[in-house]
């Protein structure tokens, strides 16, 4: 009993010195008094409200057992329950994708393949999926988006290029017809898009304009004499650039252009803002490029060379008036413009709001890439042995604390992102059914933030995974190179990550303003409505010192810490913007505070991710699986707190002793997660023919034999 207490003495003396009586030295105290005083102080650490002797006795018992911590073990049945919980209700649909490609080795992407061959293979893969396996993603785009995104994740695991090509065809080109058009467009194009008779493009980005969509320069001028729109590229900067499916396979393009209407003054036109138009670019029978259209190949890229990105120039290309996707704005035969929305800005916002599915898909797919990379890195780290105690067998490299520090928080993040993006898909599906404005606003901000945060994290993690596998991680057959290169662009398309985080920050500031004007808050900001005052108050000096494991692993403490940081950042950003706008104007003030605003956005997204992870843990029906998830969730939370411990220390939210406790516990949790790391990655349920790497096979006994056979032994 006493030995257990004395092991705690250095920590207690260091953290509780302010309670000591300066007139009384340790030498003057009786040993029993010292012990009792330490016990009392320990009780206050664990629960400052403990007072009666019975509770104090329980604390003493806890101290005596403090050095013994059982390992968490996942049984076979628990692993199955965890996998079932992770894969969800569309497991069978994903298995159909995996089984189809497993039975078609001719459609597997080789390690070495030329750009042109990869493009053709990618098209054959998509055709096989749709026409042979009879998996029709387009059916789900509008009706059941959660099924569509499940297919997208599975397809991306086969080849990221295939996932992107499928997304271009069904989410972008097909989605623009469904979401921006009306019944006449769906009746005319739906079947051809669905069965791939009408492969198409999504022509938004221009050479000079990407993120600033309202600044696009391509024009569509209405000609009332012929009842047509005339599409023109007025200068080189307006050439449509990086257009997927354009270089080789596309027959149509949804072209975003400024809609210009003639006025009574023949020299003046009315600019009605950016609209979307269906423009045929190749002949359906001969596949020849149509008159007035120039198509050029964007060439070899850093990654995703299975996708045929091209550049499009339009020279007085005429299309029927009906080719205007007219859900939010229409032009009559007489050239009169009508819209249910009163301004250019509102029409623009509505248009982009309907295209948010692309961001949802990228966030969801990025998690799939992270799962593959983490699975390969952890399985190899369990297999590879190196050094160890003298005259004893070598140990697994995952037994080294430095390796656990690299990979275990990453594994925890993969789980956290899985549940957060699942919730995003659920919200997106709700939005598509209800068209509720509040849900739409929430999905817009949340998809922007999660896409930016998750894709940036995954991009960094892919390099860490490669490094953690040493030289073997550099072999192309082990996929880190292709995964890293193919995924890298996720940080840029469907919205540059820095721009998207600014959108999140702008939304937060809007919500903050509405909070103090009595307005309603978006769903993800419920915590501001419920307890804004507590998050903006001064930290409790007692709570700031609590360092017990139960307290640090309490979801309420973790979530409060995340939300406190976000609330402080939000309040200080609002104050700074108000101050600088007086001398710099609104744009100058925003630019002066930009790094602060990006940190604010990331902090908010981390809060959302943790909240969804905690919900998922609490909803898990199997107690053993729930315990495993709780461990992973705690690691995710405490690792994030430790990574930003300077912020918490600067505002006295965490005292020095508590900061040390957070660090120690996060390292210990990494060790505990390492003990079940194999079962945790196995729960992703990714078959060997999907992982497709010798060092990432589920049966580690066969890894080296597979590897040696690959190189010719």
C-alpha positions in Angstrom: 0.0 0.0 0.0 2.7 2.4 1.0 4.9 1.6 -1.9 2.0 2.5 -4.2 1.6 5.9 -2.5 5.3 6.6 -2.6 5.4 6.1 -6.3 2.9 8.9 -6.5 4.8 11.3 -4.2 6.9 13.1 -6.8 3.9 14.0 -8.9 1.9 15.0 -5.9 4.6 17.2 -4.4 5.2 18.8 -7.7 1.5 19.6 -8.4 0.2 20.4 -4.9 3.0 22.5 -3.4 0.7 25.5 -3.1 -1.4 23.7 -0.4 1.7 23.2 1.9 2.2 25.1 5.1 5.4 27.0 4.7 6.0 27.1 8.5 6.0 23.3 8.7 8.8 21.2 7.1 8.6 17.6 5.9 11.1 16.7 8.6 8.7 17.9 11.3 5.8 15.8 10.1 4.9 12.4 11.3 5.1 9.8 8.5 1.5 8.8 9.0 0.4 12.5 8.7 2.4 12.8 5.5 0.7 9.7 4.0 -2.7 10.9 5.0 -2.1 14.3 3.6 -1.0 12.8 0.3 -4.1 10.6 0.2 -6.3 13.6 0.8 -4.6 15.6 -2.0 -4.8 12.6 -4.4 -8.5 12.4 -3.6 -8.9 16.0 -4.6 -7.1 15.3 -7.9 -9.5 12.5 -8.8 -12.6 14.3 -7.5 -12.5 17.6 -5.7 -15.9 16.9 -4.2 -14.8 13.8 -2.3 -15.1 14.3 1.4 -16.4 11.3 3.3 -14.2 8.5 4.6 -15.8 5.8 2.6 -15.0 7.5 -0.7 -11.5 8.3 0.6 -10.9 4.6 1.2 -11.8 3.8 -2.4 -9.2 6.3 -3.5 -6.6 4.6 -1.4 -7.5 1.3 -2.9 -7.2 2.9 -6.4 -3.8 4.2 -5.6 -2.6 0.8 -4.4 -3.6 -0.7 -7.7 -2.4 2.2 -9.8 0.6 0.3 -11.3 -1.5 -2.5 -12.7 -3.3 -1.8 -16.0 -4.9 -4.6 -17.9 -4.3 -4.9 -21.7 -7.4 -4.5 -23.8 -7.8 -7.7 -25.9 -10.1 -8.0 -28.9 -11.6 -11.5 -29.3 -12.6 -12.9 -32.7 -16.2 -12.3 -32.0 -15.5 -8.7 -30.9 -13.5 -8.1 -34.0 -16.4 -9.3 -36.1 -18.8 -7.0 -34.2 -16.4 -4.1 -34.7 -16.1 -4.8 -38.4 -19.9 -5.0 -38.8 -20.3 -1.7 -37.0 -17.7 0.0 -39.1 -18.8 -1.3 -42.5 -22.5 -0.4 -41.9 -25.6 -1.3 -43.8 -24.0 -1.1 -47.3 -21.4 -3.7 -46.8 -23.0 -6.0 -49.4 -22.9 -3.4 -52.1 -19.2 -2.8 -51.5 -18.5 -6.5 -51.5 -20.1 -6.7 -55.0 -17.6 -4.2 -56.2 -14.7 -6.1 -54.6 -15.8 -9.5 -55.9 -16.3 -8.2 -59.4 -12.8 -6.9 -59.7 -11.3 -9.8 -57.9 -12.7 -12.0 -60.6 -11.4 -9.8 -63.4 -7.6 -9.8 -63.2 -7.5 -8.3 -66.6 -9.0 -5.1 -65.1 -6.4 -4.8 -62.3 -4.2 -1.7 -62.7 -0.6 -2.8 -63.2 2.2 -1.2 -61.2 3.8 0.1 -64.4 1.4 1.5 -67.0 1.6 4.3 -69.5 -0.8 7.3 -69.4 -2.7 6.3 -72.5 -3.0 2.7 -71.4 -4.2 3.7 -67.9 -6.9 5.9 -69.4 -8.2 3.1 -71.6 -8.1 0.6 -68.7 -9.9 3.1 -66.5 -12.7 3.4 -69.0 -12.9 -0.4 -69.3 -13.1 -0.7 -65.6 -16.0 1.7 -65.4 -17.8 0.1 -68.3 -17.3 -3.4 -66.7 -18.7 -2.1 -63.3 -21.8 -0.7 -64.9 -22.5 -3.0 -67.8 -21.2 -6.4 -66.6 -21.4 -6.2 -62.8 -24.7 -4.2 -63.2 -23.8 -1.8 -60.5 -25.4 1.5 -61.5 -24.1 4.3 -59.4 -26.2 7.0 -61.1 -29.4 5.5 -59.7 -28.2 6.4 -56.2 -26.9 9.9 -56.9 -30.2 11.5 -56.3 -32.3 8.8 -54.5 -29.9 7.2 -52.1 -26.6 9.2 -51.8 -25.3 7.0 -49.0 -25.2 4.0 -51.3 -23.5 6.1 -54.0 -20.7 7.1 -51.7 -20.3 3.6 -50.5 -19.7 2.5 -54.1 -17.4 5.4 -54.6 -15.2 4.4 -51.6 -15.0 0.8 -52.8 -14.2 1.8 -56.4 -11.5 4.2 -55.1 -9.9 1.4 -53.2 -9.5 -0.5 -56.5 -8.0 2.5 -58.3 -8.3 6.1 -57.2 -8.3 7.1 -60.9 -11.4 4.9 -61.4 -13.1 6.6 -58.4 -12.4 10.0 -59.8 -13.6 9.0 -63.3 -16.8 7.6 -61.8 -17.3 10.8 -59.8 -16.8 13.0 -63.0 -19.4 10.9 -64.9 -22.1 10.5 -62.2 -21.6 13.1 -59.5 -20.4 16.1 -61.6 -21.7 15.7 -65.2 -24.7 13.6 -64.2 -25.2 15.5 -61.0 -25.3 18.8 -62.8 -28.1 17.5 -65.1 -30.1 16.2 -62.1 -29.5 19.1 -59.8 -29.4 22.1 -62.0 -31.7 21.0 -64.8 -35.4 20.3 -65.0 -37.6 17.4 -66.1 -36.8 17.9 -69.8 -33.1 17.4 -69.2 -33.5 14.4 -67.0 -35.9 12.8 -69.6 -33.4 13.4 -72.4 -30.0 12.5 -70.7 -30.6 10.3 -67.7 -30.5 6.9 -69.5 -27.4 7.8 -71.6 -25.5 9.0 -68.5 -26.5 6.0 -66.5 -25.4 3.4 -69.1 -22.3 5.4 -70.2 -23.6 6.0 -73.7 -23.2 9.7 -72.8 -19.9 10.1 -71.1 -19.5 13.7 -70.1 -17.5 16.4 -68.5 -17.9 19.1 -65.9 -16.4 22.3 -67.4 -16.1 24.8 -64.6 -12.4 25.5 -64.0 -10.6 27.9 -66.3 -6.9 28.5 -66.9 -7.1 31.8 -65.0 -10.0 31.1 -62.6 -10.5 28.1 -60.3 -11.8 29.0 -56.9 -13.4 32.3 -57.9 -16.2 30.8 -59.9 -18.1 34.1 -60.2 -15.0 35.4 -62.0 -15.3 32.9 -64.9 -14.9 34.6 -68.3 -16.5 32.1 -70.7 -19.7 33.7 -72.0 -23.1 32.3 -73.3 -24.9 35.0 -75.3 -28.5 34.5 -76.2 -29.4 35.0 -79.9 -33.2 35.6 -80.1 -33.1 35.3 -83.9 -32.0 31.6 -83.9 -33.3 30.8 -80.4 -29.8 29.6 -79.4 -27.0 30.4 -77.0 -23.6 31.1 -78.4 -20.7 29.8 -76.3 -17.4 31.7 -76.6 -14.0 31.6 -75.0 -13.0 35.3 -75.2 -9.3 34.9 -74.3 -6.7 32.3 -73.3 -7.4 32.8 -69.6 -11.0 31.6 -70.2 -10.0 28.2 -71.7 -11.6 25.5 -69.6 -8.7 23.6 -68.0 -8.3 20.3 -66.1 -11.6 19.0 -67.4 -11.9 15.3 -66.6 -13.2 13.1 -69.4 -12.5 15.8 -71.9 -9.2 14.7 -73.5 -10.4 11.3 -74.7 -13.8 10.0 -73.7 -16.3 12.8 -73.2 -19.1 13.5 -75.6 -20.9 16.2 -73.6 -19.8 18.9 -71.2 -21.7 21.0 -68.6 -20.2 24.3 -69.3 -20.3 27.1 -66.7 -20.5 30.5 -68.4 -21.8 34.0 -67.9 -25.3 34.3 -69.3 -25.5 37.5 -71.5 -28.8 38.8 -72.8 -29.1 41.5 -75.5 -30.9 44.7 -74.7 -32.7 47.3 -76.8 -29.3 49.0 -77.2 -27.5 46.5 -79.5 -24.1 47.5 -78.0 -25.1 46.6 -74.5 -25.9 43.2 -72.9 -27.2 42.2 -69.5 -25.0 40.0 -67.5 -27.2 37.5 -65.5 -24.3 35.8 -63.8 -22.8 32.3 -64.1 -25.2 29.6 -65.4 -24.7 26.0 -66.6 -25.2 24.8 -70.2 -25.1 21.4 -71.8 -22.7 21.5 -74.7 -22.1 18.5 -77.0 -18.3 18.3 -77.7 -18.0 15.1 -79.8 -20.2 13.4 -82.3 -22.1 10.5 -80.8 -21.4 8.2 -83.7 -18.0 9.1 -85.0 -16.6 10.6 -81.8 -15.1 13.4 -83.9 -14.7 16.8 -82.2 -17.6 19.0 -83.2 -17.2 22.3 -85.1 -16.1 25.3 -83.1 -14.7 23.3 -80.3 -11.0 22.7 -79.7 -9.9 20.0 -77.3 -6.3 19.5 -76.1 -4.8 17.1 -73.7 -3.5 18.5 -70.4 -0.8 15.8 -70.5 0.9 13.7 -68.0 0.1 14.6 -64.4 1.7 14.0 -61.0 -1.0 11.4 -60.4 -4.4 10.2 -61.5 -3.2 9.5 -65.0 -6.1 7.2 -65.5 -8.3 10.3 -65.8 -8.1 12.1 -69.2 -8.0 15.7 -68.2 -8.3 18.1 -71.2 -8.6 21.8 -72.1 -11.6 23.2 -74.0 -11.9 26.3 -76.2 -15.2 27.4 -77.7 -15.5 29.5 -80.8 -19.0 30.7 -81.4 -20.5 27.2 -80.6 -24.3 27.3 -80.9 -26.5 25.2 -78.7 -30.4 25.2 -78.4 -32.0 27.4 -75.8 -33.2 24.2 -74.0 -29.6 23.3 -73.2 -29.6 25.9 -70.5 -29.8 24.0 -67.2 -32.7 26.2 -66.0 -33.7 25.1 -62.5 -32.7 28.5 -61.0 -33.0 30.7 -64.0 -34.6 30.5 -67.5 -34.7 32.5 -70.7 -37.9 32.6 -72.8 -38.2 32.5 -76.6 -38.4 36.3 -76.6 -35.2 36.6 -74.5 -36.8 37.4 -71.2 -35.0 36.2 -68.1 -37.0 34.7 -65.2 -35.9 33.3 -61.9 -37.4 32.4 -58.5 -34.4 33.9 -56.9 -34.1 37.7 -56.8 -30.4 38.3 -57.3 -27.2 37.0 -59.1 -25.6 36.2 -55.7 -28.6 34.1 -54.6 -28.7 32.2 -57.8 -25.0 31.6 -57.7 -25.2 30.4 -54.1 -28.1 28.0 -55.0 -26.2 26.7 -58.0 -23.1 25.9 -56.0 -25.1 24.6 -53.1 -26.5 21.8 -55.4 -23.0 20.8 -56.3 -21.8 20.2 -52.8 -21.9 16.4 -53.3 -18.5 16.5 -54.9 -17.0 17.8 -51.7 -18.8 15.2 -49.7 -17.5 12.5 -52.0 -13.9 13.7 -51.8 -14.0 13.8 -48.0 -15.5 10.3 -47.8 -13.1 8.9 -50.4 -10.1 10.5 -48.7 -10.9 8.5 -45.6 -10.9 5.4 -47.7 -7.4 6.2 -48.9 -6.2 6.8 -45.4 -7.6 3.4 -44.3 -5.7 1.6 -47.1 -2.4 3.4 -46.2 -2.7 2.9 -42.5 -3.6 -0.8 -43.0 -0.4 -1.4 -45.1 1.8 0.5 -42.7 0.6 -1.1 -39.5 0.6 -4.7 -40.9 4.1 -4.2 -42.2 5.2 -2.7 -38.8 3.9 -5.7 -37.0 5.7 -8.0 -39.5 9.1 -6.3 -39.6 11.4 -7.0 -36.6 14.5 -5.0 -35.8 16.9 -4.9 -32.9 15.8 -5.7 -29.3 17.2 -6.5 -25.9 20.7 -8.2 -25.8 20.6 -11.9 -26.6 16.9 -11.9 -27.1 14.8 -12.1 -30.3 14.3 -8.9 -32.3 11.1 -7.0 -31.7 8.5 -5.7 -34.0 9.2 -2.1 -35.1 5.6 -1.2 -33.9 6.9 -2.0 -30.4 9.0 1.1 -30.5 7.4 4.2 -29.0 8.6 6.4 -31.9 6.7 4.1 -34.3 3.6 4.1 -32.2 3.8 7.9 -32.0 3.7 8.0 -35.9 1.0 5.5 -36.6 -1.4 5.0 -33.6 -2.8 8.6 -33.6 -3.2 8.2 -37.4 -5.2 5.0 -36.9 -7.3 6.8 -34.4 -7.8 9.6 -36.9 -8.9 7.2 -39.6 -11.6 5.9 -37.2 -12.6 9.5 -36.2 -12.8 10.6 -39.8 -14.8 7.5 -40.7 -17.6 8.4 -38.3 -17.5 12.1 -39.1 -17.9 11.6 -42.9 -20.5 8.9 -42.4 -22.5 11.6 -40.5 -21.8 14.1 -43.3 -23.2 11.7 -45.8 -26.3 11.2 -43.6 -26.8 14.9 -43.5 -26.3 15.3 -47.2 -28.9 12.5 -47.8 -31.3 14.4 -45.5 -30.7 17.6 -47.4 -31.5 16.0 -50.8 -34.8 14.7 -49.4 -36.0 17.7 -47.4 -34.4 20.7 -49.1 -34.4 22.3 -45.7 -32.5 25.6 -45.8 -30.9 25.2 -42.4 -29.7 21.6 -43.3 -28.4 22.9 -46.6 -26.3 25.6 -44.9 -25.0 23.1 -42.4 -24.0 20.7 -45.1 -22.3 23.4 -47.1 -20.1 24.5 -44.3 -19.5 21.0 -42.9 -18.6 19.5 -46.3 -16.2 22.4 -47.0 -14.5 22.0 -43.6 -14.3 18.2 -43.6 -13.1 18.0 -47.2 -10.3 20.5 -46.4 -9.3 19.0 -43.0 -9.5 15.3 -43.9 -7.7 15.6 -47.3 -4.9 17.7 -45.8 -4.4 15.2 -43.0 -4.5 12.2 -45.3 -1.9 13.8 -47.7 0.5 14.3 -44.8 -0.2 10.8 -43.4 0.6 9.1 -46.7 4.2 10.3 -46.5 4.5 9.3 -42.9 3.2 5.8 -43.8 5.8 5.5 -46.6 8.6 6.5 -44.2 7.4 4.2 -41.5 7.9 1.2 -43.9 11.5 2.2 -44.7 12.9 1.1 -48.0 10.1 -1.3 -48.8 7.7 1.7 -48.6 9.5 3.1 -51.6 8.7 0.1 -53.8 6.0 1.0 -56.2 4.4 -2.4 -55.7 3.6 -1.4 -52.1 1.5 1.5 -53.4 2.5 4.4 -51.2 3.8 6.3 -54.2 0.7 5.9 -56.3 -1.6 6.5 -53.3 0.3 9.7 -52.4 0.4 11.0 -55.9 -3.2 10.1 -56.8 -4.6 11.6 -53.6 -2.5 14.8 -53.5 -4.9 16.7 -55.8 -7.8 16.0 -53.4 -6.4 19.1 -51.6 -7.1 21.3 -54.6 -10.1 20.2 -56.6 -13.7 20.7 -55.6 -12.4 23.8 -53.8 -8.8 24.6 -52.7 -8.5 23.7 -49.0 -7.3 27.1 -47.9 -10.3 28.7 -49.6 -12.7 26.2 -48.1 -11.4 26.8 -44.6 -12.1 30.5 -45.2 -15.7 29.6 -46.1 -16.0 27.7 -42.8 -14.5 30.7 -40.8 -16.9 33.1 -42.6 -19.8 30.9 -41.6 -18.6 30.7 -38.0 -18.4 34.5 -37.8 -21.9 34.7 -39.2 -23.2 32.3 -36.6 -21.4 34.2 -33.9 -23.0 37.4 -35.0 -26.5 35.7 -35.1 -25.9 34.3 -31.6 -25.9 37.9 -30.2 -28.7 39.0 -32.3 -31.1 36.3 -31.2 -31.0 34.3 -34.5 -31.0 30.6 -35.0 -27.7 28.6 -35.2 -26.7 25.9 -37.7 -26.8 22.4 -36.3 -23.0 22.0 -35.8 -23.0 25.2 -33.6 -25.6 23.9 -31.2 -23.0 24.0 -28.5 -22.7 27.7 -28.8 -26.4 28.1 -28.2 -26.4 25.8 -25.3 -23.3 27.0 -23.4 -21.6 29.9 -25.1 -21.1 31.8 -21.9 -19.3 28.9 -20.2 -17.0 28.5 -23.2 -16.0 32.1 -23.1 -15.6 32.4 -19.4 -12.3 32.2 -17.5 -11.0 28.7 -17.0 -11.7 27.1 -13.6 -8.3 27.1 -11.8 -9.3 23.8 -9.9 -10.4 22.0 -13.1 -7.2 23.2 -14.9 -5.2 21.1 -12.4 -7.2 17.8 -12.5 -5.0 15.1 -13.9 -6.7 11.8 -13.1 -7.1 9.3 -15.9 -10.8 9.1 -15.5 -11.0 12.9 -15.8 -8.8 13.0 -18.9 -10.7 10.2 -20.5 -14.1 11.8 -19.8 -15.7 12.7 -23.1 -17.1 15.8 -21.5 -13.7 17.1 -20.6 -12.4 16.3 -24.1 -15.2 17.9 -25.9 -15.3 20.9 -23.6 -11.6 21.5 -24.3 -12.0 21.4 -28.0 -15.0 23.7 -27.9 -13.4 26.1 -25.4 -10.4 26.5 -27.8 -12.8 27.1 -30.8 -14.9 29.6 -28.8 -11.8 31.6 -27.7 -10.5 31.7 -31.3 -13.9 32.8 -32.6 -14.2 35.6 -30.1 -10.7 36.9 -30.6 -11.1 36.7 -34.4 -14.2 38.7 -34.2 -12.5 41.4 -32.1 -9.5 41.5 -34.3 -11.5 41.8 -37.5 -13.6 44.6 -36.0 -10.5 46.5 -35.0 -8.6 46.1 -38.3 -11.6 46.9 -40.5 -11.6 50.5 -39.3 -8.2 51.2 -40.9 -7.8 48.4 -43.5 -11.4 47.9 -44.7 -13.1 44.5 -44.7 -10.8 42.8 -47.2 -7.6 44.1 -45.6 -8.8 43.1 -42.1 -9.6 39.6 -43.4 -6.2 39.2 -44.9 -4.5 40.5 -41.8 -6.3 37.9 -39.7 -6.2 35.1 -42.3 -3.9 32.6 -40.4 -6.0 33.1 -37.3 -9.2 32.4 -39.3 -7.8 29.2 -40.8 -6.8 28.0 -37.3 -10.4 28.8 -36.1 -11.9 26.8 -39.0 -9.7 23.7 -38.3 -10.4 23.9 -34.6 -14.2 23.9 -35.3 -13.9 20.9 -37.6 -11.9 19.0 -35.0 -14.7 19.7 -32.5 -17.2 18.3 -34.9 -15.1 15.3 -35.6 -14.7 14.5 -31.9 -18.4 15.0 -31.2 -19.3 12.5 -33.9 -16.7 10.0 -32.7 -18.0 10.2 -29.1 -21.6 9.7 -30.4 -20.4 6.6 -32.4 -18.7 5.1 -29.4 -21.8 5.6 -27.3 -24.0 4.1 -30.0 -22.0 0.9 -30.5 -24.2 -2.0 -29.4 -21.4 -4.5 -28.5 -19.8 -3.6 -25.1 -16.4 -5.1 -26.1 -16.3 -3.3 -29.4 -17.4 -0.2 -27.6 -14.5 -0.4 -25.2 -12.0 -0.7 -28.1 -13.6 2.4 -29.8 -13.5 4.3 -26.5 -9.8 3.7 -26.3 -9.2 4.9 -29.9 -11.4 7.9 -29.3 -9.5 8.9 -26.2 -6.3 8.7 -28.1 -7.6 10.9 -30.8 -8.8 13.5 -28.4 -5.8 13.6 -26.1 -3.3 13.5 -29.0 -5.1 16.6 -30.5 -5.1 18.4 -27.2 -1.4 17.7 -26.7 -0.5 18.8 -30.2 -2.0 22.2 -29.4 -1.0 22.3 -25.7 0.6 25.7 -26.1 -2.8 27.2 -26.8 -4.3 25.7 -23.7 -1.4 26.7 -21.5 -1.4 30.3 -22.8 -5.0 30.8 -21.5 -4.5 28.7 -18.3 -7.0 26.1 -19.4 -4.5 23.4 -18.6 -2.0 23.7 -15.7 1.6 22.4 -16.2 1.0 19.2 -14.2 -2.1 18.5 -16.3 -0.3 19.1 -19.5 2.3 16.5 -18.4 -0.5 14.1 -17.5 -2.1 14.6 -21.0 1.2 13.8 -22.7 1.9 10.7 -20.6 -1.6 9.4 -21.0 -1.6 9.9 -24.8 1.6 8.0 -25.0 0.2 5.2 -22.9 -3.0 5.1 -25.0 -0.8 4.8 -28.1 0.8 1.7 -26.5 -2.6 0.3 -25.7 -3.9 0.9 -29.2 -0.8 -0.8 -30.6 -1.8 -3.9 -28.7 -5.0 -4.1 -30.8 -3.8 -2.4 -33.9 -4.0 -5.5 -36.1 -7.6 -6.1 -35.1 -8.4 -2.4 -35.6 -7.2 -2.3 -39.2 -8.7 -5.7 -39.9 -12.1 -4.1 -38.9 -11.8 -2.0 -42.0 -12.5 -5.3 -43.8 -10.3 -4.6 -46.8 -9.5 -7.9 -48.6 -6.0 -8.6 -49.8 -7.0 -8.2 -53.4 -8.1 -4.6 -52.6 -5.0 -3.7 -50.5 -2.8 -5.3 -53.3 0.6 -5.0 -51.6 2.9 -7.8 -50.5 3.8 -6.0 -47.2 0.1 -5.2 -46.4 -1.4 -8.7 -46.6 -3.6 -9.9 -43.8 -1.6 -13.1 -43.5 1.8 -11.7 -42.6 3.3 -15.1 -43.0 2.9 -14.9 -46.7 4.1 -11.3 -47.1 7.7 -11.9 -47.8 7.0 -14.9 -50.1 4.6 -12.7 -52.1 7.2 -10.0 -52.3 10.0 -12.2 -53.4 7.8 -13.8 -56.1 7.0 -10.3 -57.4 10.6 -9.5 -58.1 11.2 -12.9 -59.8 12.6 -15.4 -57.2 
